[in-house]
Amino acid sequence: MATVTTAAAATSCFFGIPIHNPYPSSGRIQARFGFGTKKPAPPKKAASKPPSDRLVWFPGANPPEWLDGTMIGDRGFDPFGLGKPAEYLQYDLDSLDQNLAKNVAGDVIGVINETAELKPTPFQPYTEVFGLQRFRECELIHGRWAMLGSLGAIAVEALTGVAWQDAGKVELVEGSSYLGQPLPFSLTTLIWIEVLVIGYIEFQRNAELDPEKRLYPGGYFDPLGLASDPEKIDNLKLAEIKHSRLAMVAFLIFGIQAAITGKGPISFIASFNN
């Protein structure tokens, strides 16, 4: 009988207990169990009011406390709270005294805040997926692709007269081409080349553990040496993030426009002259 009671208590300790969230205002919270004496959780930091001269995404907007303006291009825009730092409650073990009629549940003994460390894991180097550093990296990468895509959609339609959403249809019928010039590869071969090349580049990029080099690798990606001047590099970073955000909004408009009207950006603007 004692063995059964002990096993049941151990099972209760292993699987945990129903967790009551003592911090209803906190973001994503998970439970962890640990050993040690009980100690009070650190007090919450009071929300700091932004200075009057800080630029925000909307006049009069109050930025969240985790967007304090230290990152370049930070305008305090996080309406869904995705970038809120994750906190993990550390619980003490349940009481395992089999002679008691009721074992006391373990209380909160501390709060663990995840750090933005990078681990040598090429597929997921970030310890915290929903972190500001990773969000900034994703924003830059998506913005750079959006700048290339927006420029390509306008340039291709201007040179060939084919809208960007119809380019794949033309290549399926007439074969692969670039700016009207035929290519010595089939469309299937081009897709495989793209998958292998981009996959290798992404694998190598994720192997980089320096947060600064992950965002701004330099070298071949800065052939003119524009970032060599330390006094101008912050202005260049700010200009890039602004153009990236504008390009993402522009290409979203291109997609909505193509889905509704079936026209490319140039032909859609030209339709206003009719």
N, C-alpha and C positions, 0 to 999 in steps of 0.2 A: 504494500500500500504506500509506504514511504517512497519507494522507487517511482511509482506512478505519479505521486504528487510532485516529486522533484523534477521529473521529466516534463510534466505539464507546466511547471513554473519556468523551466528553462526554455520551453517552447514559446511561452508568452514573452520572455525576454528577447528571444531571437527574432520573432516576427514583429515585435513592437506593440504599441498600444494605440488606441485612437488618440490622435494628436489634436489638442486644442490650440489654436493660433492666438497667442497673447498679443500679437501685433497685427491687428486687422488692417492697418494702413500700409504695411510693407508689401513689397512686390512678390516675385516668385519665391516661395519658402518651401524648403524640404526639411525633413527630419533626419537627424543623425544621432547616434547613441555613442556615448563616451564615458570614460571613467574620470574620477576626480571629485574633489569637494565642490559643493555648490557655491557658485559665485554669481553675483547679480549681472544681468546683461548690461552692456554699455548703453548709456543714454543715447537717444536719437539726436542727430544733429538738427538744429533749427534751420529751417529753409532760409537761405541767404537771399536778401533782396538785391536784384541787379542794380548796378550803378546807373544813374540817369543817362549817361552818355553811351551806354552799351547798345549796340544794334541788335534788334530782335526781328523775327520773321514777320511780325504783324505789329503795328503801332499799339502800344499799351499792353502787349502780351507779357505774361509773367513766366520766364523760363523755369523749368524744373531745377531742383538743386543739383542734380548730377550733371547738368549742362551749365557749367560755371563760366563759359567763355574762354577757357584756356586753349581749346582746340581751334585751329585755324578754320575760319568759316562757320564757327558755331553761332547760330542765331536762335538757339533755344527752341527748336522745332522738334517736339516729340509728343504728339497729341495722345498716342496710345501707351506711352510709358514703356516702350520696348527696350530702351537703353538703361532702365533703372537697375542699379547694381543688385545682383542676387545675394540674398542672405540665407544662411542655413542655421537652423536652431539645433544646438547640441543638447541632447537629453541625457540625464543620468539613468543608470540601470534601475529597473523595477526592484522592489524588495523581494528577496527570494527566501524569506524565513518560512519554512514549511510548518512551524509551530504556531504561526499566527493565523487567525481566522480570515484576515484580509491583508493582503500585501499592498503597500503604498506604491503608487505609480511614481516613476522618476520624473523629476521636475527639470525645467530648463536650467542648464548650468553655463550657458554661454551662447554667443552668436559668432558664426564663422563667415567671413566675407571672402569671396573668391577673388583671386588676383588675376591680372591680365598677362600671365606668363605664357610663353610659347614653349611647346614641347617638340622634340625632334620626331614628330609623327606627320609624314607628308600629307595624309588625307585629312587630318583634323588637328592642326597644331595648337589651337586655342583651348585653354582650360575652361573658359566660359564662352559658350556659343553666343549668348545674348549679351555681348559686351560692347562698350563704346569703341574700342580699338578695332574689333572685327567689323562693326557696322561702318566705321570710317573706311576700312579697306574695301568692303563690298560697295560702298557708295562711289569710291573712286573708280573701281574696276567697271561697274555698270555705267558710270558717267563717261569713261573713256570709250567704251564700246558704243554708247549712244552718240558721242560726237562723231565717231567714224561712220556710224550708220546713218546719221542725219546728213552728213556731207555726201556720203555715197548715194543716198536716195535722191538727192537733188541733182548731183553731178551726172548720174547714169540717165536719169530722165531727160536732162538737158542735152546730153550728147547722143542718145539713142532714140528718144521719144517713147521708151517703154517705162511704165511705172514700176516702182520697186516691188510691189506685190505681184506683178505679172512676169517678173524676170524669170522665175522658175518655170512658168508655163512655156515661155518662148524656148528655153533651153531643152525642155522635154521634147519639143517638136523639131527644132532646128539644130539641136546639138549644143554643146557647151561653147561659150564665147565670152569675150571680155571686151566691153566697149565696142561691140560690133565685129571684133576680130575673132576668128575661130581658134579654139585651143586644141592641142593634140591629145586631149584626155576626154574620156567619157564623163558623164555627170556622176556616175557611180564611183569612178576612180577619184574624181575631185572630192567627193564626200569622204572617202577613206583617207585621202591625204590630209584633209582638214582635221578629221578626228584624231589621227596619229600625231600630227604636228602640234595642234592645240593641247592634246592630252599630255604630250611630253613637256610642253612649256608650263602647263599648270602644275605638273608634278614637280618640276624644278623650282617653280616659284614657291610652292608650299614647303619645300625643303629649307627655305631661307628663314632663319629664326630671329633676325634683326628686324624689329618692327618698322624702323625707318627705311631700311632697304626693301622691305616688302612693298611699301607704298611708293617709294621713289628710288628705283634701282640705279638710275644714272647710267654711266657708261654708254653703251650703244643706244640707249633710249634718250640720251641727251647729246646728240652729235654736235650741236652748236655750243655746248658748254655754257648754257644759260644759267644753270644752277651753281656755277662755280663761284659766283659772287655772293658771299653770305648776307650782304645787305639787301639783296633783291630776292633771295630765295623764298622768303615768307610772302612777298607780294606775288610771286609766281604761283605758289601753292594756293593762295587765296583766289587768284584768277582762274586757276584750273578747276577748283571745286565749284566756283560760280558758273563757269561754262559747262561743267559736267551736269549740274542741276538743270540748267536751261536746256541742254540737249536731251536729257531724259524726258522733260516735259514736252519738248518739241516732237520727239519720236512717238510719245504717247498720243499726241494729237495726230500725227501721221497715221498711226494705226486706226484710231477712231474714224478719221476721215476716209481711209480706204475701205473700212468695213461698211460705212454708211453710204458713201457716194461711189465707191469703186474707182476713184481717181487718185492720181499721185499728187504731190504737193504743188508742182508747177501747173499741171492741167487744171487743178482745182482753182488756183488763183486766176488762171487765164479765163475760166468760165465767168468771172465777174465782168469781163469786157463785153460779153454777149448781151 
